[in-house]
Amino acid sequence: MRRKNSHSGEVRCIHEGLWREHAGRVTHSSLSTVILTPQRLPTEFPMLTLRRTAVVTSRCSFVAAIALSTIAGIARAQPTTTSMTRALDLVIDRAVRESHFMGTVLVADDAHVMYTRSVGLANASFRIANTSATRFRIASVTKQFTALLVMQLVDSGRVRLEGTIADYLPWFPAEIGRQISVEQLLLHMSGVRNLDDVAGFYDTDDSTLVSHADVVRKYLMVPPAWPPGSRFRYNNADFIILGAILEQLTGESFASLLQRRILTPLNLTHTGIVRRRAIIPMLADGYDVDSNGALEGAATPVERFMASGAMYSTPSDLLRWNRALAQHTLLSVTATERMFRPNQYGGALGSWQYDWSPGADSTARPTLKPAKRPSVRVIERQGWIGVFRAINVRIPARGVNVIVIANGGSTDLSTLSRGSGFASALVSAVERGSRARRGD
């Protein structure tokens, strides 16, 4: 695909290939967007400098790009309006400049990818750029997948949302387990012990903690801190208990169940579970930026988050996942509607759903209550473990998806519900573009 910019004469090639610099040579290895002109080199990767051995003409690069994308069979992006593309570029440029954002942004409707852009490095040692094919840790976006696995069992009658831990984990102390329902776990209203309060839990290399049940037995068979259902407190332990229930009822590991029930049916070939010491091809490393603006490694382990946050994926796989949810590919209409029905806190089962509008006071207390200003309903799931951050946004009324995954910098993706911050600016640009395309 190419787009002509009337005021600059630039040609944009979206192709299967990233300029990869290693040992003085430049090769292609995955998806990215490059600006090419007859006069200059493809140097549009922030923080990535290419050697002069990459000198090519725009025409040759364009032809090569088309050939490579044809071979790979990659879907070409549907052009957005020029104003939307420009607005999204400006938002990302600002995030790169002000908070050193590194990662990928993808915008798509029900049929086409409208915009995709990757910035920063997946591997600083070998100067490998992030691309749309880079795999990223998605942190708590994992909870959407866990919730769907639970709802599949609800759909089949094997689990009831009002059923309790004691109903499904026979080895869990009954006097405690009878107090806490599956629904309360999904909504973070269980009152169970928070593993964030267990010093060193996420960093431990304890070889005895293999299954979700191992973690539950060692840390979580204690009375709830308050009456279950009486208050909300975000807690990864809720989803680790759900992981134990899934493994108990199916006789499979969470990873095996995820593969069989979701990843294989949807052909999500770039999605899986991060395992200790496992080598995962094309998985981005994590980076922070020091006070002098230099990159430094920031390897935050995610493996101990298990069913609450140990997955990796790509924006294109998450887009396929979103479309499967919208099309009820893996879950009945009734179960899907129940999964995304919000409570008084805006919490749905494994996601958030609320009315979003731009321009809220960015200093206000975070809230998931419906906005009072003209708004649009969004379903979203955020993830944040160290420098690994992600947000998966669906706007059902527009049929639009906004997906952001980051492996570096300090960009805050958690303020969408307040109508402020990076994610909100992206959604605002997409909303304005959608209205323009509809002629509103």
C-alpha positions as a printed NumPy array, in Angstrom:
array([[  0.   ,   0.   ,   0.   ],
       [  1.173,   3.518,  -0.571],
       [ -0.154,   6.922,   0.237],
       [  0.895,  10.112,  -1.463],
       [  1.337,  13.151,   0.748],
       [  0.435,  16.113,  -1.443],
       [  2.611,  18.656,   0.346],
       [  5.774,  16.594,   0.741],
       [  5.82 ,  14.044,  -2.065],
       [  6.511,  11.283,   0.444],
       [  5.419,   7.719,  -0.172],
       [  4.418,   5.611,   2.828],
       [  4.986,   1.881,   2.483],
       [  3.356,  -0.475,   4.953],
       [  5.144,  -3.714,   4.449],
       [  6.387,  -6.991,   5.825],
       [  9.783,  -5.889,   6.949],
       [ 11.761,  -4.014,   9.523],
       [ 15.144,  -2.508,   8.821],
       [ 17.282,  -4.604,  11.1  ],
       [ 20.798,  -3.485,  11.86 ],
       [ 23.244,  -6.117,  13.031],
       [ 26.922,  -6.674,  12.277],
       [ 26.871,  -3.821,   9.767],
       [ 24.11 ,  -5.34 ,   7.627],
       [ 20.473,  -4.413,   7.16 ],
       [ 17.867,  -7.096,   6.58 ],
       [ 14.089,  -7.451,   6.808],
       [ 12.386,  -9.398,   9.569],
       [  8.889,  -8.178,  10.485],
       [  6.09 ,  -5.609,  10.06 ],
       [  6.589,  -1.868,  10.237],
       [  5.734,   1.435,   8.616],
       [  8.487,   3.354,   6.832],
       [  8.502,   6.762,   5.152],
       [ 10.619,   6.757,   1.999],
       [ 11.573,   9.529,  -0.376],
       [ 13.956,   9.467,  -3.347],
       [ 16.21 ,  11.858,  -1.424],
       [ 16.515,  10.265,   2.018],
       [ 16.917,   7.014,   3.858],
       [ 14.21 ,   5.113,   5.772],
       [ 15.149,   6.554,   9.173],
       [ 11.674,   6.923,  10.657],
       [ 12.237,   4.581,  13.605],
       [ 12.619,   6.634,  16.805],
       [ 15.838,   5.823,  18.645],
       [ 17.034,   3.665,  15.747],
       [ 19.793,   4.905,  13.422],
       [ 20.476,   3.013,  10.22 ],
       [ 23.768,   2.918,   8.391],
       [ 24.222,   4.273,   4.918],
       [ 24.296,   0.747,   3.551],
       [ 20.494,   1.031,   3.554],
       [ 20.441,   3.581,   0.715],
       [ 17.632,   2.708,  -1.659],
       [ 15.215,   4.615,  -3.832],
       [ 11.601,   4.959,  -2.862],
       [ 10.505,   3.134,  -5.99 ],
       [ 12.674,   0.098,  -5.307],
       [ 11.663,   0.048,  -1.66 ],
       [  8.025,   0.272,  -2.576],
       [  8.264,  -2.628,  -4.991],
       [ 10.18 ,  -4.701,  -2.459],
       [  7.636,  -3.893,   0.202],
       [  4.734,  -4.997,  -1.975],
       [  6.526,  -8.219,  -2.865],
       [  7.302,  -9.014,   0.751],
       [  3.78 ,  -8.297,   1.947],
       [  2.346, -10.407,  -0.853],
       [  4.576, -13.331,   0.087],
       [  3.573, -13.023,   3.728],
       [ -0.087, -12.683,   2.845],
       [ -0.464,  -9.8  ,   5.244],
       [ -3.697,  -7.835,   5.194],
       [ -3.253,  -4.301,   3.927],
       [ -4.498,  -1.464,   6.029],
       [ -7.596,   0.462,   5.019],
       [ -6.652,   4.127,   4.639],
       [ -7.97 ,   6.435,   7.332],
       [ -8.91 ,  10.001,   6.691],
       [ -5.844,  12.19 ,   6.42 ],
       [ -6.929,  14.156,   9.488],
       [ -7.237,  11.018,  11.64 ],
       [ -3.828,   9.757,  10.565],
       [ -2.264,  13.124,  11.281],
       [ -4.004,  13.355,  14.665],
       [ -2.873,   9.88 ,  15.71 ],
       [  0.686,  10.613,  14.596],
       [  0.722,  13.779,  16.69 ],
       [ -0.538,  11.968,  19.785],
       [  2.112,   9.263,  19.429],
       [  4.87 ,  11.771,  18.657],
       [  4.023,  13.634,  21.849],
       [  4.07 ,  10.412,  23.898],
       [  7.475,   9.521,  22.461],
       [  8.784,  12.985,  23.205],
       [  7.319,  13.452,  26.697],
       [  7.166,   9.94 ,  28.173],
       [  9.473,   7.92 ,  25.894],
       [  6.645,   5.674,  24.68 ],
       [  7.859,   2.469,  23.041],
       [  5.396,   0.033,  21.511],
       [  2.645,  -0.328,  18.928],
       [ -0.696,   1.382,  18.329],
       [ -3.339,  -0.245,  16.129],
       [ -6.738,   1.154,  15.118],
       [ -9.242,  -0.953,  13.201],
       [-12.914,  -1.138,  12.38 ],
       [-14.959,  -4.292,  11.833],
       [-13.366,  -4.965,   8.457],
       [-10.044,  -3.175,   8.105],
       [ -6.936,  -2.049,   9.9  ],
       [ -7.144,   1.734,   9.584],
       [ -3.879,   2.665,  11.251],
       [ -0.853,   0.969,  12.755],
       [  2.394,   2.423,  13.975],
       [  5.283,   1.04 ,  16.   ],
       [  7.986,   3.072,  17.732],
       [ 11.04 ,   2.333,  19.825],
       [ 13.068,  -0.819,  20.241],
       [ 12.127,  -4.414,  20.939],
       [ 15.772,  -5.232,  21.654],
       [ 18.226,  -2.439,  22.35 ],
       [ 21.338,  -4.639,  22.319],
       [ 20.828,  -5.58 ,  18.657],
       [ 18.857,  -2.405,  17.837],
       [ 15.799,  -4.333,  16.685],
       [ 12.828,  -2.036,  16.264],
       [  9.335,  -2.66 ,  17.552],
       [  6.948,  -3.578,  14.76 ],
       [  3.37 ,  -4.721,  14.42 ],
       [  4.662,  -8.297,  14.507],
       [  6.555,  -7.821,  17.767],
       [  5.146,  -9.836,  20.654],
       [  4.529,  -7.936,  23.869],
       [  3.647,  -8.914,  27.417],
       [  0.028,  -7.819,  27.825],
       [ -0.153,  -8.004,  31.633],
       [ -3.736,  -7.881,  32.938],
       [ -5.316,  -7.978,  29.484],
       [ -4.794, -11.685,  30.269],
       [ -7.827, -11.402,  32.555],
       [-10.139, -11.051,  29.538],
       [ -9.017, -14.47 ,  28.322],
       [ -9.376, -16.036,  31.778],
       [-12.86 , -14.564,  32.148],
       [-13.91 , -16.01 ,  28.805],
       [-12.672, -19.48 ,  29.785],
       [-14.77 , -19.226,  32.949],
       [-17.801, -18.021,  30.997],
       [-17.464, -20.942,  28.591],
       [-17.928, -23.24 ,  31.595],
       [-20.876, -21.088,  32.698],
       [-22.298, -21.404,  29.192],
       [-22.018, -25.203,  29.343],
       [-23.545, -25.409,  32.837],
       [-20.396, -26.61 ,  34.587],
       [-19.972, -23.403,  36.571],
       [-22.502, -21.014,  38.111],
       [-21.564, -17.396,  38.709],
       [-23.225, -17.624,  42.118],
       [-21.352, -20.864,  42.826],
       [-18.609, -20.618,  45.44 ],
       [-14.96 , -21.552,  45.68 ],
       [-16.003, -24.462,  47.914],
       [-18.227, -25.809,  45.115],
       [-15.298, -26.179,  42.717],
       [-12.153, -26.622,  44.836],
       [-12.831, -29.56 ,  47.182],
       [ -9.498, -29.087,  48.95 ],
       [-10.155, -25.423,  49.797],
       [-11.327, -24.839,  53.419],
       [-15.12 , -25.01 ,  53.098],
       [-15.867, -22.473,  55.825],
       [-13.898, -19.881,  53.851],
       [-14.705, -21.025,  50.32 ],
       [-18.479, -20.963,  50.887],
       [-18.307, -17.185,  51.448],
       [-16.828, -16.26 ,  48.06 ],
       [-18.573, -16.636,  44.698],
       [-17.14 , -16.966,  41.209],
       [-18.798, -13.688,  40.248],
       [-17.15 , -11.887,  43.172],
       [-13.766, -13.168,  42.011],
       [-14.424, -11.923,  38.482],
       [-15.463,  -8.501,  39.818],
       [-12.619,  -8.122,  42.355],
       [-15.119,  -8.019,  45.214],
       [-14.034, -11.196,  47.006],
       [-11.948,  -9.814,  49.864],
       [ -9.326, -12.554,  49.403],
       [ -5.728, -11.933,  50.393],
       [ -3.913,  -9.649,  47.974],
       [ -0.712, -11.153,  46.64 ],
       [  0.669,  -7.648,  46.168],
       [  1.   ,  -7.649,  49.961],
       [  3.154, -10.796,  49.94 ],
       [  6.733,  -9.55 ,  49.84 ],
       [  8.683, -10.948,  46.888],
       [  5.874, -13.156,  45.577],
       [  6.064, -12.024,  41.954],
       [  9.857, -12.262,  41.901],
       [ 10.185, -15.634,  43.593],
       [ 11.789, -18.53 ,  41.776],
       [ 10.078, -21.072,  44.053],
       [ 10.069, -24.303,  42.032],
       [  7.15 , -25.685,  44.089],
       [  4.732, -23.116,  42.65 ],
       [  3.897, -24.851,  39.373],
       [  0.107, -24.734,  39.171],
       [ -2.474, -22.189,  40.249],
       [ -3.495, -24.604,  42.983],
       [  0.047, -24.495,  44.367],
       [ -0.239, -20.733,  44.842],
       [ -3.742, -20.954,  46.305],
       [ -2.716, -23.64 ,  48.797],
       [  0.369, -21.744,  49.957],
       [ -0.989, -18.195,  50.176],
       [ -4.736, -17.826,  49.683],
       [ -6.58 , -20.255,  51.969],
       [ -7.187, -17.557,  54.573],
       [-10.396, -15.739,  55.632],
       [-11.41 , -12.747,  53.484],
       [-10.35 ,  -9.314,  54.71 ],
       [-13.958,  -8.051,  54.571],
       [-17.391,  -9.495,  53.79 ],
       [-17.254, -10.67 ,  50.143],
       [-19.356,  -8.517,  47.831],
       [-19.295,  -5.486,  50.115],
       [-16.513,  -3.548,  48.377],
       [-14.212,  -3.427,  45.363],
       [-10.454,  -3.938,  45.574],
       [ -8.416,  -4.822,  42.54 ],
       [ -6.606,  -8.075,  43.257],
       [ -4.632, -10.424,  41.011],
       [ -5.277, -13.255,  43.478],
       [ -8.933, -13.354,  42.36 ],
       [ -7.887, -14.547,  38.922],
       [ -5.276, -16.955,  40.239],
       [ -8.082, -18.66 ,  42.181],
       [-10.145, -18.688,  38.971],
       [ -7.167, -20.302,  37.241],
       [ -7.164, -23.002,  39.916],
       [-10.903, -23.591,  39.384],
       [-10.393, -23.921,  35.622],
       [ -7.562, -26.414,  36.104],
       [ -9.534, -28.389,  38.713],
       [-12.669, -28.732,  36.575],
       [-10.994, -29.472,  33.24 ],
       [ -7.986, -31.493,  34.378],
       [ -5.804, -29.326,  32.121],
       [ -3.187, -26.705,  32.819],
       [ -4.282, -23.137,  32.238],
       [ -1.854, -22.878,  29.311],
       [ -3.239, -26.02 ,  27.685],
       [ -6.839, -24.912,  28.185],
       [ -6.087, -21.476,  26.768],
       [ -4.48 , -23.033,  23.712],
       [ -7.265, -25.536,  23.087],
       [-10.272, -23.333,  23.764],
       [ -9.12 , -19.936,  22.44 ],
       [ -5.762, -19.666,  20.714],
       [ -6.087, -22.601,  18.307],
       [ -9.732, -21.946,  17.291],
       [ -8.938, -18.289,  16.583],
       [ -5.526, -18.995,  15.031],
       [ -3.816, -16.654,  17.477],
       [ -0.363, -17.915,  16.58 ],
       [  1.492, -15.   ,  18.184],
       [ -0.171, -15.295,  21.589],
       [  0.67 , -17.462,  24.58 ],
       [  1.957, -17.674,  28.14 ],
       [  5.316, -16.302,  29.258],
       [  7.223, -19.046,  31.079],
       [ 10.372, -18.754,  33.133],
       [ 13.504, -19.389,  31.086],
       [ 11.451, -20.071,  27.941],
       [ 12.691, -18.451,  24.73 ],
       [  9.782, -16.769,  22.936],
       [ 10.63 , -15.588,  19.411],
       [ 10.131, -11.875,  18.72 ],
       [  9.181, -11.078,  22.332],
       [ 10.058,  -7.484,  23.204],
       [ 12.326,  -6.738,  26.137],
       [ 11.356,  -4.088,  28.653],
       [ 13.042,  -0.687,  28.882],
       [ 12.966,   2.411,  31.017],
       [ 14.651,   5.753,  30.408],
       [ 17.042,   7.245,  32.94 ],
       [ 17.314,  10.894,  33.929],
       [ 19.697,  11.56 ,  31.041],
       [ 17.317,  10.106,  28.458],
       [ 19.29 ,   6.903,  27.961],
       [ 17.642,   3.509,  27.691],
       [ 18.136,   1.033,  30.51 ],
       [ 16.857,  -2.508,  30.87 ],
       [ 13.767,  -2.985,  33.023],
       [ 13.026,  -6.689,  33.083],
       [  9.887,  -7.119,  35.186],
       [  8.93 , -10.79 ,  35.604],
       [  5.319, -11.586,  34.724],
       [  5.292, -15.381,  35.068],
       [  3.954, -15.451,  38.641],
       [  0.9  , -13.464,  37.571],
       [ -0.304, -16.643,  35.838],
       [ -4.002, -16.422,  34.824],
       [ -4.083, -12.817,  36.018],
       [ -1.323, -11.411,  33.805],
       [  1.255, -13.769,  32.278],
       [  0.237, -13.67 ,  28.599],
       [  1.959, -12.144,  25.584],
       [  0.376, -11.182,  22.275],
       [  0.482,  -8.825,  19.301],
       [ -1.941,  -6.033,  18.359],
       [ -3.149,  -8.02 ,  15.329],
       [ -3.901, -11.08 ,  17.479],
       [ -5.79 ,  -8.905,  19.978],
       [ -7.766,  -7.454,  17.078],
       [ -8.735, -10.965,  16.004],
       [ -9.689, -11.689,  19.62 ],
       [-11.893,  -8.575,  19.753],
       [-13.647,  -9.523,  16.544],
       [-14.31 , -13.023,  17.888],
       [-15.9  , -11.501,  20.991],
       [-18.058,  -9.195,  18.873],
       [-19.115, -12.058,  16.6  ],
       [-19.787, -14.518,  19.478],
       [-17.362, -17.007,  17.976],
       [-16.37 , -18.546,  21.317],
       [-19.322, -17.715,  23.537],
       [-23.086, -17.516,  23.214],
       [-24.808, -14.15 ,  22.861],
       [-26.348, -14.487,  26.329],
       [-23.061, -15.375,  28.01 ],
       [-21.22 , -12.613,  26.139],
       [-23.768, -10.017,  27.214],
       [-23.444, -11.202,  30.803],
       [-19.644, -11.08 ,  30.605],
       [-19.684,  -7.418,  29.585],
       [-22.533,  -6.188,  31.777],
       [-21.111,  -3.501,  34.118],
       [-21.832,  -3.178,  37.811],
       [-21.976,   0.062,  39.805],
       [-18.194,   0.421,  39.596],
       [-18.064,  -0.01 ,  35.813],
       [-16.601,  -3.456,  36.332],
       [-17.67 ,  -6.232,  33.977],
       [-16.4  ,  -9.814,  34.193],
       [-12.726,  -9.463,  33.33 ],
       [-13.158,  -6.056,  31.668],
       [-14.438,  -2.546,  32.292],
       [-17.431,  -0.966,  30.56 ],
       [-18.433,   2.666,  30.928],
       [-19.428,   5.801,  29.059],
       [-16.337,   7.612,  27.874],
       [-15.989,  11.239,  26.871],
       [-12.904,  13.436,  26.44 ],
       [-11.835,  16.404,  28.464],
       [-12.351,  15.268,  32.038],
       [-10.276,  16.856,  34.77 ],
       [ -7.043,  14.874,  34.659],
       [ -6.456,  15.569,  38.356],
       [ -9.785,  14.094,  39.408],
       [-10.028,  10.892,  41.385],
       [-10.164,   7.892,  39.015],
       [-13.702,   6.652,  38.554],
       [-15.47 ,   4.094,  36.432],
       [-18.9  ,   5.631,  36.892],
       [-20.706,   6.682,  33.676],
       [-19.672,  10.111,  32.396],
       [-22.113,  13.005,  32.61 ],
       [-20.907,  14.62 ,  29.367],
       [-21.915,  13.47 ,  25.845],
       [-20.233,  10.126,  25.585],
       [-19.812,   6.795,  23.864],
       [-19.853,   3.388,  25.536],
       [-16.497,   1.631,  25.612],
       [-15.405,  -1.829,  26.714],
       [-11.768,  -1.913,  27.728],
       [ -9.149,  -3.93 ,  29.526],
       [ -5.903,  -2.487,  30.796],
       [ -2.67 ,  -4.147,  31.826],
       [  0.307,  -2.736,  33.673],
       [  3.268,  -4.669,  35.069],
       [  6.35 ,  -2.469,  35.385],
       [  7.193,  -1.027,  31.968],
       [  4.891,  -3.523,  30.218],
       [  1.592,  -1.767,  29.609],
       [ -1.39 ,  -2.443,  27.397],
       [ -4.928,  -1.318,  26.79 ],
       [ -7.498,  -3.036,  24.585],
       [-10.435,  -0.755,  23.754],
       [-13.602,  -1.663,  21.889],
       [-16.251,   0.878,  20.903],
       [-19.174,  -1.4  ,  19.951],
       [-21.421,   1.346,  18.585],
       [-18.711,   2.352,  16.12 ],
       [-17.302,  -1.108,  15.476],
       [-13.895,   0.375,  16.3  ],
       [-10.921,  -1.083,  18.178],
       [ -8.002,   0.862,  19.642],
       [ -5.136,  -1.355,  20.846],
       [ -1.947,  -0.117,  22.499],
       [  0.867,  -2.299,  23.821],
       [  4.045,  -0.805,  25.285],
       [  7.386,  -2.235,  26.366],
       [  9.012,   0.942,  27.586],
       [  8.714,   4.486,  28.815],
       [  6.359,   5.953,  31.387],
       [  3.229,   6.474,  29.29 ],
       [  0.168,   6.025,  31.512],
       [ -2.59 ,   4.015,  29.819],
       [ -4.824,   3.876,  32.897],
       [ -6.656,   7.214,  32.625],
       [ -9.091,   6.519,  29.775],
       [-12.053,   6.404,  32.162],
       [-11.213,   9.965,  33.234],
       [-11.17 ,  11.19 ,  29.644],
       [ -7.503,  12.149,  29.873],
       [ -4.043,  10.872,  29.007],
       [ -2.522,   9.034,  26.054],
       [ -5.237,   6.415,  25.537],
       [ -7.973,   9.037,  25.727],
       [ -6.182,  11.243,  23.194],
       [ -5.973,   8.286,  20.804],
       [ -9.661,   7.454,  21.235],
       [-10.534,  11.144,  20.742],
       [ -8.654,  11.198,  17.442],
       [-10.401,   8.012,  16.318],
       [-13.812,   9.349,  17.371],
       [-13.292,  12.565,  15.425],
       [-12.184,  10.559,  12.405],
       [-15.177,   8.218,  12.708],
       [-17.57 ,  11.167,  12.82 ],
       [-15.885,  12.665,   9.765],
       [-16.216,   9.411,   7.85 ],
       [-19.889,   9.135,   8.839],
       [-20.475,  12.774,   7.887],
       [-21.698,  13.691,  11.377]])
